[in-house]
Amino acid sequence: MENNKKSTEKVKKNQSKRKKVLLIFLVLIILVGASFGLYWYFYASHYVSTDNAYTDVEIAQVTPSVGGTISDVLVSNTQVVKKGDILVKIDQTDTSLAVEEAKANLSLAIRRVKGYMANNNGLNALIEARKADEMRMNAKLSSAKADFQKAQIDLKRREKLILSGAISADELTKAKNAYENAKSNLDETIAEVKQSKSNIVSAIGSRNQNATRIDNVSVENNPEVLLAKARLDQAIVNLNRTIIKAPIGGIIAKRQVELGQRVQAGTPLLSIVPTQNIYVNANFKEVKLGKVKVGQDVIVHADIYGDDVTYHGKVEGFSGGTGAAFSLIPAQNATGNWIKVVQRVPVRIKLLPEELKAHPLKVGLSMDVEINTFNQK
């Protein structure tokens, strides 16, 4: 009996211990679950992350503005350049000749305009001379009219006197000849007067035509001179463009130009990667972007440095569409065999320049991104 009682008490003690252990284990589970819930509610729920992120940058494509033969290439791939550094030179023979030709054309234009101005003074003098001719012709016309009237009167008198025999036939003939000469002289003078008037009109027309080239402008502001100056300026610009300089600072990449190569305007020569302006494109699933706003703080790690280096940045903007929408062959979701796929939206993240300078990045590196959505800027 005593052995049975001891055995029963021992079983009860073991059961009590098991209950305590289970209770403690249950309490621990509840505490862990509560801790995880509190952690998620107060911290983890305010962060979204992805490892589908890569560095990117707006690459500068260097192309010539004028065509020609490459005379010198001063850079190579991976070389670091500053803004304004000379990259490539194009042979200047053709452009230098174009500048000299433009200078000569400008000089000719100036001389031509000065000739217009001098010609204007000559045309004014010619008009005055034509007017003087007209006055002289008018005076001559008056004299011719008087001679004609006198010859006409003399002829009529002699025609009456011939009937009475007071004059001879020879005298009548002389009167007729004088009349004809006076009439011819009058007709000729009338024609000369008309011609003098026409000469005045012609001279005035020439002066007006010449005046359209010089009215209200100086030699320097004359349209012909301005056009020649513009062509000279363009020729000088083209000459300067044979020296191709770096539009931005960065690293040389994709150099395709070679010495002696004949290039046309717009031919790709090389690219410049401005590593100091690198940003991150993070491709978040659409279901994670509900709380993501522009201006929120971001923590970024690069695979190249690991967790030893932390970059800080801000959300700068969102792509206008998903990656699938801008793919080479967009998805045709209207087909009958459609299967829903969670889409990803590129989010642009700007990094701090001082951190980029301390730990440079290259284009296309893999990144881990974590956005603090608690900051609702």
Secondary structure, DSSP 4 states (H G I P E B T S, - for coil): -HHHHHHHHHHHHHHHHHHHHHHHHHHHHHHHHHHHHHHHHHTGGGEEEEEEEEEE--PEEE--SS-EEEEEE---TT-EE-TT-EEEEE--HHHHHHHHHHHHHHHHHHHHHHHHHHHHHHHHHHHHHHHHHHHHHHHHHHHHHHHHHHHHHHHHHHHHHHHHTSS-HHHHHHHHHHHHHHHHHHHHHHHHHHHHHHHHHHHHHHHHHHHTTTTT--TTT-HHHHHHHHHHHHHHHHHHTTEEE-SS-EEEE-----TT-EE-TT---EEEE-GGG-EEEEEEEGGG-SS--TT-EEEEEETTTGGG--EEEEEEEE-SS-TTTTSSS---TTSTT------EEEEEEEEPHHHHHHS---TT-EEEEEEETT---
